[in-house]
Amino acid sequence: MPTDTDPTVMLLRSFFLTTMAGQYEAVMQRAEKEGWSHREVLRHLCESEAAERGQRRTARLLADSGLPETKTLSTLEEKLLPAKVRRQLPALIEGGFVDRAVNVLAFGLPGRGKTHFLAALGRELILRHGKRVLFRPAFKLVGKLLAAKRDLRLEAELKKLDRYDVLILDDIGYVQQSREEMEVLFTLLAERYERRSLLISSNLVFSQWDQIFKDPLTTMAAIDRLVHHSIILEFEGASQRVKKATESAGQPTG
């Protein structure tokens, strides 16, 4: 019977089991040749459907994440990372910190690999654990929240962000906010406190965060919320970008 008129295939399609419908005829032919039981046929079809749905979901999560495509675990030069950071990586990839709503705070001067590290970690949380991750430069996200506040949509925007298990704020140290911008950033930090994980990179140590939040009390309150449940990573040493550029310049051409 042609697959486009097979009642079973038509039922599978009506239930949106498209992978099962597409593989049904081939699987039935294989089952007849190899003597599969009905239970084995059903399990094979269900496993195929589940695998395909998992792949599609992962693709959607990656597309929605905003993660830089080139900053992956395979392109992360672990040997250039500080030893303490390198030792933390396997445990972070396991993803348990996300379930506990723990923050990861990466500090260091520009070019030390903070962004690459957090982006690679975020990608692995999607690939290995199916977590919803959003990567945004801090100044862009703050600008979006400020615009939402002016349009009386801040609560709705925060609810959208709350859907993400992990929010990566890149280069928070470059954000030199007005009081209004500082307020929406603090609101975001407070909303996620003990509920969702934040991954933050900054070229400013905590003692310099008054440049971000302006007000000393707000600065202390923001830091208190972030560090209460957090893993702090210090990216020390020479700039990776300078080192790579120097190495490239020293290589012979031809």
N, C-alpha and C positions, 0 to 999 in steps of 0.2 A: 504494500500500500504506500503511495507517495506520502512523504513526510508532511507536505503542506495540507493533507486532508486526513492524516492519521488522528483519530479522536484523542489519543493520549498526548500527542504532541500539541494539539490544539488546546487541551486542558492545561498543559504545562505553560504554554504561552499566556493563557488567560490569567494564570496565577503569577505571571511575570517571572517564571523560572526559565529564563531565556537560554541559559547555558545548558540546562538539562534538556530542553527542547531541541537545541542544536545538536547535542551529542546522542540523543536517544537512539536513532536508527543505528549508528555505528556501534554503540554500546550493546544493543540487542544482538547485532550480528556477531560481535565478539563473544558475548555470553553464550550464544548457541554453539560456537566452535569450541569454546573452552569449558563448557558445562557449568557455568555459573548458576548459583541458586538465585531465587528472586531477592533474597536478602542482600546478596553480593551485588546484584545489579543496582538495587536501590541505594546501597551505601556508596557505590562508585559514582552514581549520578549526583547524589547529595554532596559528596566531597568535591566534585568538580564545580558544582554551583557555588559552594562555600568559598572555594579557592578563588574563583573568578570574581565573586563579590568582594572578597578581601582585597584583591588587587585593585579593583575599581575604587574602593573606599580609600586605599592608600594613595592612589593617584589624585583623588579629590582633595585629601588632606594636604598633600604636598603643594598642589596648585593654589590652595587657599592660604597657605602658611606665609607666603612672601619671603621664604628663605632664599638667600643667594645660592644659585645653582652650583657655583664653583666651590663654595665653602663646605666641603663634605668631610667625613671621617677619612676617606681614602686620600684626600689631598692635604689633610692636616699633618704637618711635619712634627710628629710627637717629640722627636729628639731635640727640637728647638725649644720645647716647653720647659719651664722650671720643673725640677724633679717632684716637688710637692704637688703641683698641678697634674703632672703626668700620672702620679699614683692615684689621684682622685678619679681619673677618667673612667676606669672600668666600673666602679661603684655607681657613678652618675648615670652611665649608660643603662644600668639595670633598672633605673627609673623609679625606684622606691621613694625617692625624695618628693616626686610629684604627688603620689598618693598621700603623703604626709603634709602637703602644702608648704614645703620647705623652699626657701629662695636660694638662688645661686648668684653671688655677687662677685664680679670679676674686676679687679683693679689693676691699673698699670698705665704707663705712658703710652702714647700712640705707637703703633707698629709692633706691639708685643704679642699679637695673636689672640687678643680677647674676643674680637668679633668672630673670627674663624672658629674658635673653640666653641663658643655658645651656639653658633649656627650649626656646626657639625653635631653637637649634642642634641639640638632641637630636631634635626633630621632623623637621628637615630631613635628618638622618642616616638616619632611617627612610624618609622619603618618596623621597629621591634615591638612597640607596645600600642600602636594605634591611637596615640594621644593627639588631641587637637592643639596645635602650636601656631602662634602668630608672631612673626618677626617684624619689627618696625623700628626705624630710627626714632629716637626719643623725641626729637624736635617735630617730626611729622605727626606723631601720635598726639602730642600735646596740642599742636595746632588744630588737629581734627576735633579734639575734645573741647577746645576753646570755642570753635565755631559752633559745635553742638550746644554748648551752654548759651551762647548768644541767641541761638534759634530755639531755645527752650527744649532741647532734645538731649540734654546731657544724661538724664536717667536712662533713656532708651539706648544711647550709645554705650553706656557702661554695661547694660544688660547684654549687648552684643558681644562685648569683650569678655564677659563672664562665661560665655560658652567655651572659651579656650582654657584647657587645662594648664597651659604654659604660655605666658606672655613674655617675649624677649624684647627688652628696651635697650637698644644699642646706642652707646655714646651719650649717656645721660649727662656727662660732664660738659658737653658742648651746648647744652640748653641753658641760656641765660634769660630766664623768664621774667616777664612783668608779674606783678602781684596776681593778676587774674590767671595767668598761665600757671604760676606756682600753685594756686588754689586747686585747679583742675587736676594737676599732677598729684597733689597730696590726696585729693579725693579718690583717685584711681588706686593709689597705694593703700589707702584705708579700706576701700571696697574689697580688695583681694586679701587683706590681712587674715591669716590663718584659714583661708578658704581655697586659694588658688596660688600656684607657684609663679614667681617672677624671676626671670633671668636678666640681670642688669650688668652692663659694662660701663665703666667710668674711668676717665683719666684723672679724676679728682679723688683724693682720699677723703674720708668722712670729715676731717677737720676743715676741709675746704668747701663743704656742701652748703655753707651759708651763701656761696656765690649762686647757688641754684634756688634755694628757698627763701633767701633774703632775711626772713625773720628768724631769730635764734630759737624761739620756742617751736616754731613749725619745723625747723631743721632737726631739732632734737626728737620731735615726735615722729618725723618721717624715718629717721635712722633707727629709732627704737622699734618701730614696726617691722622694718626690713631685717634687722639683725636678730630679732627674737627667735625666729626659726630660720636659720640661714647657714649656708656653706660659703665661706669667703676664700676666694682664690686670688693670689697675688702673682701677677705676671711681671717678674723682674727681669733684669738682664738687658742686653743690647736689643735694639730694634731689629725685628726679623726682616722687615722690608729693606733696611739699610744693608744688612748682612747679605741678603740675596742679591741685591743690586751690586754690591762689592764683588761677590763671587762671580756673578755673570760678567762683570767688566774684566775680571782677571782671566776669563777663559779665552783660549785662542779661537779665532774665527777662520773659516775656510771651508 
